[in-house]
């Protein structure tokens, strides 16, 4: 085998493009601040890969040489690999990441949805994807998508809208600039997101005499942007005048490692705090200022306070419509202060912006507030509202003589899990149910993917989270809540978890189809159609999937239970096992939903219809639009 040629006289080393990329990645490190002090780790925990003709001969050869430094996890589907990479980064609070490699054509195209998920959630992952031959001599090749009018455009160009950094490497020397630029983007608190490098199949194997210094060990640190003094002064002045202040704590609070600072700030000034879905585990559920989750899938307590708040300090949130109730959750007279590292988010809806790291911004705002104190009656009202919501949740998760529900399953697991176990959920009805009913036992333990609301994230994301978790907390569990619809959409990484010995506990709550969308369909006056399996006109003989047998066929422990009591016993067995376990329970498609705590949500409904029910539902839905803020 030809070895890389090092020219000591010129201080260069001759490598293929693929070899140079992998060698460079293996020498990237990051300093992570922990409770025990700063710790230096490899920036990349490894990667996920499925090989094909677009990446196996060259990139595969290079990755083999570094298989110990950069372990490569074999995925079953490129989309799920991307989900796993996103979940790994989320677990590590965007301080560590994974790369994904896929072959040219459909392999790479499968990553598109995962890239969009990472982009929406502002999560870093690096995609190293095969591309068509730069020379074009063999064109058109297998799996090449030809563009008749522009031969420079292909499938990989579709990633441009869903990445923060995109490049096609047309010469081996380009990575001397492109790789550092990609890493700088992925580690930037404001511009964080996925990066994509298209690697033409021929260029991957081309050689270049790289300077040895390019491969020197590089230690990264994530910068903290300090706030502008004028913006802090303006924000402090507005807060000092507040009679009914409220803090919205978003996912950015965790990413900036500012949970302690935001908590201390709220406690010092006695300001009620509400959480977004991404910020769902910023506060433990028992904290006296935790007023609950906000918005469409929120709580009566948080939404009641939000309606009356006069000044709202939004920290680390992009103010998505599920958080804002499509901008009906707040008084039209309320004023917003948005503290965010990203200017784009800080300036939303006429907010008074504070463009800064959350930790530094809160510290500066604290110094500027002086002796301000929230009126005691306002803080007491928030506490009272939360106490009422806690009573509702306790009733909602209780099981007895009523149909099985998501909330009951959530309550059982919440009671039996370890406080440090990680909970993962994604699209469908479970994000709302987990957000509303889960009682956070330790901060940073909940991953509800609702930035892109992506079905299929659950098991793949759980696998990625478990890989990350096993690096620091191997004795804790990753617990996944998924419906039957999401399970059927993407389940193959259950097999990956067994192969890689990364234990998962998966609860498959089977309600016979896409029940939450059926609920929305019915709530907008429509008849049930094409959501529940039994309501599909093209299904002559509906039948239930044997999820237990399916999971067992992939090597997992599996059992089916009939009720929450049996679920609890099965969960204990899953906790005691060292192998992935799947627990299946049927839940009712119509009864048992969390019907409290919802704000209005803008949905496009038919303005005219032959159905009186649809027309009536449209009128009822539109009746709440008068509460909607118009960006002022």
C-alpha positions as CSV (number, residue, x, y, z in Angstrom):
1,X,0.0,0.0,0.0
2,X,1.3,3.5,-0.9
3,X,2.0,5.5,2.3
4,X,1.5,9.3,2.6
5,X,4.8,10.9,1.5
6,X,6.2,13.4,3.9
7,X,8.7,15.9,2.5
8,X,10.6,17.2,5.4
9,X,12.6,19.6,3.3
10,X,9.5,21.5,2.3
11,X,7.6,20.6,5.5
12,X,4.8,19.1,3.5
13,X,3.0,15.8,3.4
14,X,1.4,14.3,0.3
15,X,-2.1,13.0,0.9
16,X,-5.3,12.4,-1.0
17,X,-8.1,14.9,-0.3
18,X,-10.0,12.2,1.7
19,X,-6.9,11.4,3.8
20,X,-6.3,15.0,4.5
21,X,-9.9,15.7,5.6
22,X,-9.9,12.7,8.1
23,X,-6.4,13.5,9.4
24,X,-7.4,17.1,10.0
25,X,-10.7,16.2,11.7
26,X,-8.9,13.8,14.1
27,X,-6.7,16.7,15.3
28,X,-9.6,19.1,16.2
29,X,-10.2,19.4,20.0
30,X,-12.4,21.6,22.2
31,X,-12.3,22.8,25.7
32,X,-15.5,22.0,27.6
33,X,-16.2,23.7,30.9
34,X,-17.6,21.2,33.4
35,X,-18.4,21.3,37.1
36,X,-15.0,19.7,37.7
37,X,-13.2,22.3,35.6
38,X,-12.2,22.6,31.9
39,X,-11.8,19.3,30.0
40,X,-10.2,18.9,26.6
41,X,-11.9,16.5,24.3
42,X,-11.9,15.6,20.6
43,X,-14.3,17.9,18.8
44,X,-15.7,15.0,16.8
45,X,-17.0,12.0,18.8
46,X,-16.8,10.1,15.5
47,X,-19.2,9.8,12.7
48,X,-22.1,7.9,11.1
49,X,-21.5,6.4,7.7
50,X,-23.1,4.3,5.0
51,X,-20.7,3.6,2.1
52,X,-21.4,3.5,-1.6
53,X,-19.6,4.2,-4.8
54,X,-19.4,7.9,-4.0
55,X,-17.5,7.6,-0.7
56,X,-16.2,4.1,-0.1
57,X,-12.9,3.8,-2.2
58,X,-11.3,7.1,-1.0
59,X,-13.1,8.4,2.1
60,X,-13.6,4.8,3.4
61,X,-9.9,4.1,3.0
62,X,-9.1,7.3,5.0
63,X,-11.6,6.6,7.7
64,X,-10.2,3.1,8.2
65,X,-6.8,4.5,9.0
66,X,-8.4,6.6,11.8
67,X,-11.1,4.1,13.0
68,X,-9.9,4.3,16.6
69,X,-9.7,8.1,16.9
70,X,-12.9,8.7,14.9
71,X,-15.2,5.7,15.4
72,X,-17.6,5.2,12.5
73,X,-21.1,4.0,13.4
74,X,-22.8,2.1,10.7
75,X,-26.3,3.5,10.2
76,X,-29.2,1.8,8.5
77,X,-30.5,4.9,6.7
78,X,-28.8,8.2,5.9
79,X,-31.7,10.3,7.2
80,X,-31.6,8.5,10.6
81,X,-27.8,8.9,10.7
82,X,-28.3,12.7,10.4
83,X,-31.0,12.6,13.2
84,X,-28.5,10.7,15.4
85,X,-25.8,13.2,14.7
86,X,-28.2,16.1,15.6
87,X,-29.2,14.4,18.9
88,X,-25.5,13.8,19.8
89,X,-24.8,17.5,19.3
90,X,-27.9,18.4,21.4
91,X,-26.8,16.2,24.2
92,X,-23.4,17.9,24.2
93,X,-24.9,21.3,24.1
94,X,-23.4,22.0,20.7
95,X,-19.9,21.6,22.1
96,X,-19.2,18.3,20.4
97,X,-20.5,16.9,17.2
98,X,-20.4,14.1,14.7
99,X,-19.9,13.9,10.9
100,X,-22.0,11.9,8.5
101,X,-20.8,10.5,5.2
102,X,-23.1,9.2,2.4
103,X,-22.6,8.1,-1.2
104,X,-23.3,10.2,-4.2
105,X,-27.0,10.4,-5.3
106,X,-29.8,9.0,-3.2
107,X,-27.6,8.3,-0.2
108,X,-26.7,11.9,0.1
109,X,-30.3,13.0,-0.8
110,X,-31.5,11.0,2.1
111,X,-29.7,13.3,4.4
112,X,-31.6,16.4,3.3
113,X,-34.4,16.1,5.9
114,X,-31.9,15.5,8.7
115,X,-30.0,18.6,7.5
116,X,-33.2,20.6,7.7
117,X,-33.8,19.4,11.2
118,X,-30.3,20.4,12.3
119,X,-30.7,23.8,10.6
120,X,-34.1,24.5,12.3
121,X,-32.7,23.5,15.7
122,X,-29.4,25.3,15.2
123,X,-27.4,22.1,15.7
124,X,-23.9,21.4,14.2
125,X,-23.1,18.4,12.2
126,X,-20.7,18.0,9.3
127,X,-21.8,16.2,6.1
128,X,-19.1,14.7,3.9
129,X,-21.0,13.6,0.9
130,X,-20.1,12.0,-2.5
131,X,-20.5,14.2,-5.6
132,X,-20.3,13.7,-9.3
133,X,-17.0,13.5,-11.1
134,X,-15.4,16.9,-11.5
135,X,-13.9,16.0,-14.9
136,X,-17.4,14.9,-16.2
137,X,-15.6,12.4,-18.4
138,X,-17.8,9.5,-17.4
139,X,-21.1,11.6,-17.4
140,X,-23.8,10.7,-16.8
141,X,-22.9,8.2,-14.1
142,X,-25.0,5.9,-12.0
143,X,-27.4,7.9,-9.8
144,X,-26.4,11.3,-11.3
145,X,-29.2,13.8,-11.5
146,X,-28.6,15.7,-14.7
147,X,-29.5,19.4,-15.0
148,X,-29.9,20.0,-18.7
149,X,-29.4,23.8,-18.5
150,X,-26.7,23.9,-15.8
151,X,-24.3,21.0,-15.5
152,X,-22.7,22.4,-12.4
153,X,-26.0,21.9,-10.5
154,X,-26.9,18.6,-8.9
155,X,-28.6,16.9,-6.0
156,X,-26.1,18.3,-3.5
157,X,-27.0,21.9,-4.4
158,X,-30.4,21.2,-2.7
159,X,-28.6,21.4,0.6
160,X,-27.8,25.1,0.2
161,X,-31.1,26.3,1.9
162,X,-30.8,23.9,4.8
163,X,-27.1,24.3,5.7
164,X,-25.2,27.2,7.4
165,X,-22.1,26.4,5.4
166,X,-21.9,24.7,1.9
167,X,-19.0,24.0,-0.4
168,X,-18.1,21.7,-3.2
169,X,-14.4,20.8,-3.1
170,X,-13.1,21.0,-6.6
171,X,-9.4,20.9,-5.7
172,X,-7.6,19.2,-2.8
173,X,-6.0,22.6,-1.7
174,X,-9.5,24.1,-1.0
175,X,-9.9,22.3,2.3
176,X,-7.1,24.4,3.8
177,X,-9.7,27.2,3.8
178,X,-13.0,25.3,3.7
179,X,-12.6,22.9,6.7
180,X,-11.7,25.7,9.2
181,X,-14.5,27.8,7.8
182,X,-17.0,25.0,8.3
183,X,-15.9,24.4,11.9
184,X,-16.0,28.1,12.7
185,X,-19.6,28.2,11.5
186,X,-20.7,25.2,13.4
187,X,-19.1,26.5,16.6
188,X,-20.5,30.0,16.2
189,X,-23.3,30.6,18.8
190,X,-25.1,32.9,16.4
191,X,-24.7,31.0,13.1
192,X,-24.6,27.5,14.4
193,X,-26.0,24.7,12.2
194,X,-25.0,22.0,9.8
195,X,-22.2,22.2,7.3
196,X,-22.0,20.4,4.0
197,X,-18.9,19.5,1.9
198,X,-19.6,17.9,-1.5
199,X,-16.7,15.6,-2.4
200,X,-16.5,14.7,-6.1
201,X,-15.6,11.1,-6.5
202,X,-12.4,11.7,-8.5
203,X,-11.2,14.7,-6.4
204,X,-11.4,12.5,-3.3
205,X,-8.5,10.5,-4.5
206,X,-6.4,13.4,-5.9
207,X,-3.2,14.2,-4.0
208,X,-1.7,17.5,-2.8
209,X,1.4,18.4,-0.8
210,X,-0.3,19.8,2.3
211,X,1.8,21.8,4.8
212,X,2.4,19.8,7.9
213,X,1.3,22.7,10.1
214,X,-2.2,22.3,8.7
215,X,-2.5,19.1,10.7
216,X,-1.2,20.5,14.0
217,X,-3.5,20.0,17.0
218,X,-6.1,22.7,17.1
219,X,-8.0,23.4,20.4
220,X,-11.3,25.3,19.9
221,X,-13.3,27.3,22.4
222,X,-16.8,28.6,21.9
223,X,-16.8,32.3,22.1
224,X,-19.1,34.3,24.3
225,X,-20.3,37.5,22.9
226,X,-20.7,40.3,25.4
227,X,-23.7,42.6,25.3
228,X,-23.6,46.2,24.0
229,X,-23.8,48.6,27.0
230,X,-26.6,50.7,25.4
231,X,-28.7,47.7,24.7
232,X,-28.3,46.6,28.3
233,X,-29.2,50.0,29.6
234,X,-32.4,50.1,27.5
235,X,-33.4,46.6,28.6
236,X,-32.7,47.4,32.3
237,X,-34.8,50.6,32.0
238,X,-37.7,48.7,30.6
239,X,-37.5,45.9,33.2
240,X,-37.3,48.4,36.1
241,X,-40.7,49.8,35.0
242,X,-42.3,46.3,34.8
243,X,-45.2,45.5,37.1
244,X,-45.7,42.0,35.8
245,X,-42.4,40.7,34.3
246,X,-41.9,37.2,32.9
247,X,-38.9,35.3,31.6
248,X,-39.2,32.9,28.7
249,X,-36.3,30.4,29.0
250,X,-35.5,28.8,25.7
251,X,-33.1,26.2,24.5
252,X,-30.3,28.8,24.2
253,X,-30.2,28.9,28.0
254,X,-28.8,25.4,28.0
255,X,-26.5,25.9,25.0
256,X,-24.8,28.9,26.6
257,X,-24.5,26.9,29.9
258,X,-26.5,29.7,31.5
259,X,-29.0,27.7,33.5
260,X,-27.5,28.7,36.9
261,X,-27.3,32.4,35.9
262,X,-30.9,32.5,34.6
263,X,-32.1,30.7,37.7
264,X,-30.2,33.0,40.0
265,X,-31.4,36.1,38.1
266,X,-35.0,34.9,38.4
267,X,-34.6,34.1,42.1
268,X,-32.9,37.5,42.9
269,X,-35.7,39.5,41.3
270,X,-38.5,36.9,41.9
271,X,-39.5,36.9,38.2
272,X,-41.8,34.0,37.1
273,X,-40.2,31.8,34.4
274,X,-41.9,29.9,31.6
275,X,-40.2,27.4,29.3
276,X,-40.3,26.8,25.6
277,X,-40.3,23.2,24.2
278,X,-36.6,23.4,23.5
279,X,-36.0,24.9,27.0
280,X,-38.3,22.3,28.6
281,X,-35.6,21.2,31.2
282,X,-34.1,24.5,32.1
283,X,-35.7,24.4,35.5
284,X,-36.7,21.4,37.7
285,X,-40.5,21.1,38.0
286,X,-40.4,21.8,41.7
287,X,-38.7,25.1,41.4
288,X,-41.0,27.7,42.9
289,X,-40.6,30.2,40.0
290,X,-41.1,27.6,37.3
291,X,-44.5,28.6,36.1
292,X,-44.7,25.8,33.4
293,X,-44.4,25.3,29.7
294,X,-45.7,28.0,27.4
295,X,-47.8,28.1,24.3
296,X,-49.8,25.8,22.1
297,X,-48.6,22.6,23.9
298,X,-48.1,24.5,27.2
299,X,-49.8,24.8,30.5
300,X,-52.7,26.9,31.8
301,X,-50.3,28.4,34.4
302,X,-47.7,29.7,31.9
303,X,-50.3,30.9,29.5
304,X,-52.3,32.7,32.1
305,X,-49.2,34.6,33.3
306,X,-48.2,35.3,29.7
307,X,-51.5,36.9,28.9
308,X,-51.0,39.4,31.7
309,X,-47.3,40.0,31.6
310,X,-46.3,43.6,30.7
311,X,-42.5,43.0,30.1
312,X,-41.2,39.7,28.7
313,X,-37.6,38.8,28.8
314,X,-37.1,36.1,26.2
315,X,-33.7,34.4,26.7
316,X,-32.3,32.0,24.0
317,X,-35.5,31.4,22.1
318,X,-36.4,32.0,18.4
319,X,-40.1,32.5,19.5
320,X,-41.6,29.8,17.3
321,X,-45.4,29.8,16.8
322,X,-45.9,26.9,19.3
323,X,-44.2,29.1,21.9
324,X,-46.1,32.3,21.1
325,X,-49.5,30.7,20.3
326,X,-49.1,32.2,16.8
327,X,-48.6,35.5,18.6
328,X,-51.8,35.3,20.6
329,X,-50.4,34.2,23.9
330,X,-49.4,37.8,25.0
331,X,-51.1,41.1,25.6
332,X,-50.8,43.4,22.6
333,X,-49.4,46.0,24.9
334,X,-46.6,43.7,26.3
335,X,-43.1,44.7,25.5
336,X,-40.4,42.2,24.6
337,X,-36.7,42.1,25.4
338,X,-35.0,39.4,23.4
339,X,-31.6,38.3,24.7
340,X,-30.0,36.1,22.0
341,X,-26.6,35.4,20.5
342,X,-28.2,35.6,17.0
343,X,-29.2,39.0,15.8
344,X,-31.9,37.4,13.6
345,X,-33.7,36.1,16.7
346,X,-33.0,39.1,19.0
347,X,-34.8,41.5,16.6
348,X,-38.1,39.5,16.1
349,X,-41.5,41.2,16.6
350,X,-40.2,44.6,17.5
351,X,-38.3,43.3,20.5
352,X,-35.8,45.4,22.3
353,X,-32.7,43.4,21.3
354,X,-29.8,42.4,23.4
355,X,-27.4,40.6,21.1
356,X,-25.2,38.6,23.4
357,X,-24.4,35.3,25.0
358,X,-27.1,34.4,27.5
359,X,-24.8,34.0,30.4
360,X,-22.9,37.3,29.8
361,X,-26.2,39.1,28.9
362,X,-27.9,38.0,32.1
363,X,-24.9,38.9,34.2
364,X,-24.8,42.4,32.7
365,X,-28.5,42.9,33.1
366,X,-28.3,41.9,36.7
367,X,-25.7,44.6,37.4
368,X,-27.9,47.2,35.7
369,X,-31.1,46.4,37.5
370,X,-30.1,47.7,40.8
371,X,-32.6,47.1,43.6
372,X,-35.5,46.2,41.4
373,X,-37.9,43.7,42.8
374,X,-41.0,42.1,41.2
375,X,-44.2,43.0,43.0
376,X,-44.9,40.2,45.4
377,X,-48.6,39.7,44.4
378,X,-47.5,39.0,40.8
379,X,-45.0,36.3,41.8
380,X,-47.6,34.8,44.2
381,X,-50.1,34.7,41.3
382,X,-47.7,32.8,39.2
383,X,-47.1,30.3,42.0
384,X,-50.8,29.8,42.5
385,X,-51.4,29.2,38.8
386,X,-48.6,26.6,38.8
387,X,-50.0,24.8,41.8
388,X,-53.3,24.5,40.0
389,X,-51.6,23.2,36.9
390,X,-49.7,20.6,39.0
391,X,-53.1,19.3,40.3
392,X,-54.3,19.0,36.7
393,X,-51.2,17.1,35.6
394,X,-51.5,14.7,38.6
395,X,-55.1,13.9,37.6
396,X,-54.1,13.6,33.9
397,X,-51.4,11.1,34.4
398,X,-53.3,9.0,37.0
399,X,-54.5,5.7,35.8
400,X,-57.6,3.9,36.8
401,X,-60.9,3.0,35.2
402,X,-60.4,4.9,32.0
403,X,-58.8,4.3,28.6
404,X,-55.0,4.1,28.2
405,X,-53.4,7.4,27.3
406,X,-50.1,9.0,26.4
407,X,-50.3,11.0,29.7
408,X,-50.6,7.9,31.8
409,X,-47.6,6.3,30.1
410,X,-45.6,9.4,30.7
411,X,-46.6,9.5,34.3
412,X,-45.6,5.9,34.9
413,X,-42.1,6.4,33.4
414,X,-41.7,9.8,35.2
415,X,-42.3,8.0,38.5
416,X,-39.9,5.2,37.9
417,X,-37.0,6.7,35.9
418,X,-33.7,7.9,37.3
419,X,-33.5,11.7,37.6
420,X,-30.6,11.7,35.2
421,X,-32.2,9.5,32.5
422,X,-32.7,11.3,29.2
423,X,-36.1,11.5,27.6
424,X,-36.5,11.8,23.8
425,X,-39.7,12.5,21.8
426,X,-40.5,14.2,18.5
427,X,-43.4,14.7,16.1
428,X,-47.0,13.6,16.6
429,X,-49.0,13.9,19.8
430,X,-46.2,12.9,22.2
431,X,-44.3,16.3,22.1
432,X,-47.4,18.0,23.4
433,X,-48.0,15.3,25.9
434,X,-44.4,15.2,27.2
435,X,-44.1,19.0,27.3
436,X,-47.3,19.3,29.3
437,X,-47.1,16.3,31.6
438,X,-43.4,15.5,32.2
439,X,-42.0,16.7,35.5
440,X,-38.4,17.6,35.0
441,X,-36.3,15.9,37.6
442,X,-32.9,17.2,36.6
443,X,-32.1,20.1,34.2
444,X,-31.0,19.2,30.7
445,X,-32.6,15.8,30.6
446,X,-35.4,16.4,28.0
447,X,-35.1,16.3,24.2
448,X,-38.4,17.1,22.5
449,X,-37.6,17.7,18.9
450,X,-40.1,20.3,17.8
451,X,-38.0,22.7,15.9
452,X,-38.7,20.8,12.6
453,X,-41.3,18.5,14.2
454,X,-39.8,15.5,12.4
455,X,-41.4,12.1,12.6
456,X,-38.8,9.4,12.8
457,X,-36.4,11.3,14.9
458,X,-37.3,9.4,18.1
459,X,-35.4,6.2,17.8
460,X,-32.5,7.5,15.6
461,X,-32.2,10.6,17.8
462,X,-32.3,8.4,20.9
463,X,-29.5,6.3,19.5
464,X,-27.4,9.4,18.9
465,X,-28.2,10.7,22.4
466,X,-27.3,7.3,23.9
467,X,-23.9,7.3,22.2
468,X,-23.2,10.7,23.8
469,X,-24.7,9.7,27.1
470,X,-22.6,6.5,27.3
471,X,-19.4,8.7,27.1
472,X,-20.2,10.3,30.5
473,X,-23.2,8.6,32.1
474,X,-23.1,5.0,30.9
475,X,-25.2,3.9,34.0
476,X,-28.2,6.1,33.0
477,X,-30.8,5.4,30.4
478,X,-32.1,7.0,27.2
479,X,-35.9,6.7,27.2
480,X,-37.9,7.2,24.0
481,X,-41.6,7.9,23.6
482,X,-42.9,7.2,20.1
483,X,-46.2,6.5,18.5
484,X,-46.9,3.7,16.1
485,X,-46.8,6.2,13.2
486,X,-43.3,7.4,13.9
487,X,-42.1,3.9,14.7
488,X,-43.2,2.7,11.3
489,X,-41.7,5.7,9.5
490,X,-38.2,5.1,10.8
491,X,-37.3,2.3,13.2
492,X,-34.1,0.7,11.9
493,X,-31.8,2.3,14.4
494,X,-33.3,0.1,17.0
495,X,-31.2,-2.5,15.2
496,X,-28.2,-0.1,15.3
497,X,-28.6,0.3,19.0
498,X,-28.4,-3.5,19.5
499,X,-25.4,-3.8,17.1
500,X,-23.5,-1.0,18.8
501,X,-24.4,-2.1,22.3
502,X,-26.1,1.3,23.0
503,X,-29.1,0.4,25.1
504,X,-32.4,2.2,24.5
505,X,-35.7,1.9,26.3
506,X,-38.4,2.5,23.7
507,X,-42.1,2.9,24.5
508,X,-44.3,2.4,21.4
509,X,-47.7,3.8,22.2
510,X,-50.0,2.4,19.5
511,X,-53.1,4.4,18.7
512,X,-53.8,3.0,15.3
513,X,-52.3,5.6,13.0
514,X,-51.6,9.3,13.0
515,X,-54.1,10.0,15.8
516,X,-53.0,13.6,16.7
517,X,-53.5,14.7,13.1
518,X,-56.8,12.9,13.1
519,X,-57.7,15.0,16.1
520,X,-56.8,18.2,14.3
521,X,-58.8,17.0,11.3
522,X,-61.8,16.5,13.5
523,X,-61.3,19.7,15.4
524,X,-61.4,21.7,12.1
525,X,-64.7,20.1,11.2
526,X,-63.4,17.5,8.8
527,X,-64.3,13.8,8.8
528,X,-61.6,11.3,9.8
529,X,-59.8,10.4,6.6
530,X,-56.4,8.7,5.8
531,X,-54.9,9.2,9.3
532,X,-56.1,6.3,11.4
533,X,-55.5,3.0,9.6
534,X,-59.2,2.1,9.9
535,X,-60.1,5.4,8.2
536,X,-58.1,4.8,5.0
537,X,-60.4,4.1,2.0
538,X,-57.6,2.2,0.3
539,X,-57.2,-0.2,3.2
540,X,-59.8,-3.0,2.8
541,X,-58.8,-5.0,5.9
542,X,-57.1,-3.0,8.6
543,X,-54.9,-4.8,11.0
544,X,-52.5,-3.9,13.8
545,X,-48.8,-4.4,13.5
546,X,-47.1,-6.8,15.9
547,X,-44.6,-4.3,17.2
548,X,-43.3,-6.7,19.8
549,X,-42.4,-9.3,17.2
550,X,-40.9,-6.7,14.9
551,X,-38.7,-5.3,17.7
552,X,-37.6,-8.8,18.8
553,X,-36.6,-9.5,15.2
554,X,-34.1,-6.7,15.4
555,X,-32.5,-8.2,18.6
556,X,-34.2,-6.1,21.2
557,X,-36.1,-7.3,24.3
558,X,-39.7,-6.7,23.6
559,X,-43.0,-7.1,25.3
560,X,-46.6,-5.9,25.0
561,X,-48.6,-4.7,28.0
562,X,-52.3,-4.0,28.5
563,X,-52.4,-1.2,31.0
564,X,-50.2,1.4,32.9
565,X,-49.7,-1.0,35.8
566,X,-48.2,-3.6,33.5
567,X,-46.2,-0.9,31.8
568,X,-44.6,0.0,35.1
569,X,-43.5,-3.6,35.7
570,X,-42.2,-3.9,32.1
571,X,-40.3,-0.6,32.5
572,X,-38.6,-1.9,35.6
573,X,-37.4,-5.0,33.7
574,X,-36.2,-2.7,30.9
575,X,-34.2,-0.7,33.4
576,X,-32.6,-3.8,34.8
577,X,-31.6,-5.1,31.4
578,X,-28.4,-4.2,29.6
579,X,-30.0,-4.5,26.2
580,X,-32.4,-2.3,24.2
581,X,-36.0,-2.9,25.2
582,X,-39.3,-2.1,23.5
583,X,-42.5,-1.9,25.4
584,X,-45.7,-1.7,23.4
585,X,-49.0,-0.5,24.8
586,X,-52.2,0.4,22.9
587,X,-53.6,3.8,23.8
588,X,-57.0,5.4,22.9
589,X,-57.0,7.5,19.7
590,X,-59.8,9.7,20.9
591,X,-59.8,9.8,24.8
592,X,-57.2,10.9,27.3
593,X,-55.6,13.8,25.4
594,X,-54.3,16.7,27.5
595,X,-57.0,19.2,26.6
596,X,-56.0,21.9,29.0
597,X,-53.1,24.4,28.6
598,X,-53.5,25.2,24.9
599,X,-53.3,28.6,23.3
600,X,-54.6,29.4,19.8
601,X,-52.6,28.1,16.9
602,X,-52.9,29.5,13.4
603,X,-54.1,26.8,11.0
604,X,-55.2,27.4,7.4
605,X,-58.9,26.3,7.3
606,X,-61.2,26.5,4.3
607,X,-63.1,29.8,4.0
608,X,-65.8,28.1,2.1
609,X,-66.9,24.5,2.2
610,X,-69.9,22.3,1.4
611,X,-69.7,21.0,4.9
612,X,-71.5,23.0,7.6
613,X,-69.1,21.5,10.2
614,X,-66.1,22.7,8.3
615,X,-67.5,26.2,7.9
616,X,-68.5,26.4,11.5
617,X,-65.1,25.3,12.6
618,X,-63.5,27.9,10.4
619,X,-65.6,30.7,12.0
620,X,-64.8,29.4,15.5
621,X,-61.0,29.2,14.7
622,X,-60.9,32.7,13.2
623,X,-62.7,34.1,16.2
624,X,-59.5,34.2,18.2
625,X,-57.5,36.0,15.5
626,X,-58.3,39.4,17.1
627,X,-55.9,38.5,19.9
628,X,-53.0,38.1,17.4
629,X,-50.1,40.6,17.6
630,X,-49.1,42.0,14.3
631,X,-45.4,42.4,14.8
632,X,-45.6,45.5,16.9
